[in-house]
Amino acid sequence: MSALSSDTHPKMEALQIRLWRQASPTRKMHMLAQLNASARMLALAGLRSQYPQASEAELRRRLASLILGEELTSKVYGEILHAK
C-alpha cells in the first residue's frame, strides 16, 4: 500500500488505517462531522481575513457560495450585500 502522508511513519499510518476500519459507522460519521466543522471554520477565517469589514451575514453568505456554488447560493440567499 502506498503512503497517505509523506510525513507519517508507515507503522503509525498503518495503525491509523486499522483504527479507521474498526470504527463504527456512528464514529466515522462523527469524525466526518468534525472534519466538516473544521473546514468551515478555516474557510470562515479566510473570508474574515479577505473581507474584514463584512458583517456576519455577508460572511455566512460568502461561505454558502464556497460550499454550494454561486448559482445555487444566489437562488437560495439572493445576491451578496457588500460591506461598506
Summary of the structure (lengths in Angstrom):
residues: 84
radius of gyration: 18.5
end to end distance: 53.1
largest distance: 53.3
contacts: 172
relative contact order: 0.09
helix: 71%
strand: 0%
